[in-house]
């Protein structure tokens, strides 16, 4: 039975020779992302700018789409609904209203009047700016700690050069994702932070796979020139990387088109994250090793390797 190969087994694309082009593109992407972020800022969601939280329970499975349409007609600004545990339980989030406590109470009264008396109102509370600021800082710290933990993990698993290259590529992915949200004005909330952390995990997984092949080839080909060795490592893992990314994208595209408004921004961030994470693993993280003073003596010599094609070691 014939096997389907999306990528030829003997493919030999020259990624390393185009490293300057890739570096230039990545630098422009990061600068553009930071520029858009400085000009447009982020469209913070209720989690990060405060608002009203109402938890309700319906008599049967909630018609979230119908309720969302009703509440948006009240002209209260941003309104978000999501299932909260059971199909009958719904969490309603409404942006902070202009005015003091009376304005918030008036908004809650409008919502209750619109939804009617058949709905059980379990709780109604206002998330103030202090709590929102704490949530935002917690989100920033979560991303920062994740990047530091990845640096330590890659450092101990490989060498410090691999860790630095991985973190540079990872920071590139995170900044470009945030820039994308600033460019399109997408809502930036706790779900977005979760998406960024997921992107970080996906990206580093791809990077570690290629790094592992680099380390294996450093043991195997002791005289092959480093640029050629890095390029060989990328090509040997290219089929796995592309197939994994494509299958992940198929699932994410289905979530984006069929998952509804609640997870659309999350799915959009993940789609971009898979694309940019795959790009950075191949075209950024590995070529950066050329500038990290990577020494073959730093790599553990456990296992006997066979010397292959000789070449000048840079």
N, C-alpha and C positions, 0 to 999 in steps of 0.2 A: 504494500500500500504506500503510495507516494506521500511524502511529508511536505506540508506547505511552509515555505520559507519567505517571510516578508522581507527579510534582509539576507542577501547572499552570505553563505558561511565564510567565503574567502574575500569578503569586502575589505578594501584598504583605502579608505578616504583619508586625505591628509589634513587633519584638523590642526595639528601643531603649527604648520607653516602659515596658517591664517590667524594665528593667535593675536596679532596686533589689531586686526580687523575686529575680532571678537571683543578684545579689551576696549577698543574705542566705542563700540556699540554699547557695551555694558556701562561705561563711564557716562556716555550721553544719556542712557536710560535713567541712571541714578540721579544725574544732575537735573534732568527734566522732571523726574518724580519729586525731587526736593523743591524745585521751582514751582510746580503746580501746587504742592502742599503749602508753600509759603504764600502763594497768591490766593488760592481758593479756600484753604483750610479743609477741615474734615466736617462732614455732615453728621455730627454726633446724634446718636439715637437717644431714646429716653433713658437708657441705662447710664449714659454719661452726662446728660444735661438736666435730669430731673423730670418729674411728671407724676401722673396719677396711675395707680395700680388698682384694678378691680378684679376680684376673683368671683366667678359665677358658676352655678351648676344648673343645667337645663334638665327638663323632664325626660328627654331622650337624647340621642346623639346630636350634638350641637351642629347647627348649620352655620359654620364659621364664615363661609363666603357671603351668606345673606346678611349676617350680623355686621360684617365688615362694611358692606355696602350701605346699610342703614346708618351706621355711626359716622361714616365719612360725609354723609349729607348734613351732619350737625355743624360743620365748619369749626371743628375744634382743633384743627391742625393735624399733626401726625397721629394716626391711630393704628395700633398693632394688636392683632388677636392671634392666639395660639392655643392649641390643645394643651391642657395642663394635667397630665396624669391619665385620667379616664376620658373617653369620648364625650362624656357629659360635662366635663369640667373645662372651663375656658379662662385664660388670663388675658385681660384687656389692659393695654397700656396706652395712655394718652399723654401727649406732650404737655409740659407746664403751660398753664394759661396766663395771659397777661393780667396782672393784678395780684392781690394777696390771697389769703385763705378763702375769702368769700368767692373769688373767681373759680377756685378749684372746686368748692362745694357746689357752685352753680353748674359746673361741667358734669359733676357726678350726678346731679339731679336730672340733667338733660339725658344722660345715658340711661338712667333707670326708667325714665318716662318713655324713652324710645323702645327699650327692650321689653317693657311691660312687667306685670306682676307674676307671670308664670315662671320667671327666672328667680332662683335662689341666690341672693347676694351674700357671699361668704365673708368677704373682707373688702375694705376700701381704704386705701392709704395713699399718702403723698410722699414721693421720694424727693427729698430736698437736694440742693446743690452740693452740700457737704458730703452726703452719701454718694452722690454721682461722681464727685471728684475722687473719693476714695476708691470707687470701682475702677475709674480710669487709671489711677496710679497702680492699682493691683494688676490691671491688664498689662500695663507697660512693664511692671516688674516680672510678670509671668513670662513675657517674651524675652526680656533680658536674661533672666535666670536660665531659660531654655537654651539660649545661644551659648551661655557660659558652660552649661552642663554638656552641650554637644562638643564644645572645644575640648573640655577635659576628657570626654569619652574617646574622641578621635585621637587625642594626644597619647593616651595610654594604650589604645589599641594599635596605633601605628607609631608615628613620631610627631614632634611638635610642628614640623613643616606641614604635615598633612592637616593637622588641626587648624593652623592659621589659614591655609588655603580654603578649607571647608567653611570656616566662619566668614571669610570674605565673601564667598559665593552665597552663603546663607543670608548675610546682611543685604546683599544685592537683591535677593529674592523678596525679602521682607519690605525693603524700601520701595521697590517697584510695585509691590501689591498695594501698599498704602497710597502711593502716588496714583494708582489706578482708581482707587476709591475717591481720592480728591478730585481727579479729572472728571469723573462721571457723576460726582455728587451722591454716591451711594451711601446708604446709612451705615455709619460706623458704630457698632455696638459690641456687646460681649460675644455675640455669635461670630463677629468678624475677628475678634481676638482668638477665638477657638479655631477659626479657619486659618489664621496666620500660624498658630502653633502646629496645626495639622500639616500645613505647607512645609514648615520647617522639618517636621518628621519625615515627610515624603522625600523632600529634597536631599536630606542627609542620608537617607537610605540608598538613593541612587548614587550619591557621591561615594559612599563607603564601598559599594559594589565595585566601582571602577578603581578606587584606591586599593582594594584588596587584590585586584588583578595586577596593578602596578607593583605592589610589594612582591607578589609571586614572581613576576617577570624580572624584578631586580635580583632576586635570588637565582633565577634560572639563566638569565642572559647577563653574565658578569662583564662582558666587554662590549655590549651593544650601546651605541650612543644614546644618551638619555632622551633627546627629542624623539628619536625613532622608537625607543622603548615605550614612551608615553603614548605615542600614536598607535602603536600595536595594541596596547592595553585598552584604549578607547574602542578600537575596532572589534576587539575580541568580545567586548561586553555590549556592543551597540545593539545587537539583535534583542538581547534581554531587555535593555533599557527602553527601546522603542515599543516593543510588544507590551511591556508592563504599562507604559504611559498611555498607549492607545486603548487598552482595556479599561484602565482607570477613567480615561476621558469619556468612554462610552457610558459608563455608569453615571458620571457627573452630568453629562449632557441630558441624560434621562431625568435626573433629579431637577435640573434647571428648567426643563420644559414641562415636566409633569408634576413636580413637587409642590407647586403653589407659591404664593407670594412670601410665605413665612421663611422659606429656606432659599429663595431665589438669589439673594445677595451672597449668602454663604456658598452656594453652588458656583456662582460666578467667580468668586474669589478662588475657589478650589480649582476651577478650570484653568484660570490664569496661573495659579501656583504650580500645577502639574506641568504646564508648558514651559514656564520660566525656570522651574526647578530642573527639568530635564536639560534645558539649554545650558544652565549654569554648571551642572555636573559634568557635562561633556566639554564645553567650550571655555569654561572659566576656572573651575577648581583644579582640573588636571594640568592645564598649561601653566597655572601659577606656580606649580612645583619647580618649574625651570628657574624661578627667581628666588627660591627658598633655600638655596645652598644645600640641596639634598645630597647627602653623601651615601654611597653604597655601603660603607662601613657602619652606618647608623642602623641599617636594616639587619635584623637578626639573621644569622647564617645557619639557623637550624635547618636540617635537611640538605641533602647533596643536590646541587643544581648542575645542570649540564650547560656548558658554555656553548653559545651559538654564534651567529654571525658577528664577527668582530667589527669594531668601529672605534672611532676616536671618542673617548669619554670627555665631555665638556668640563 
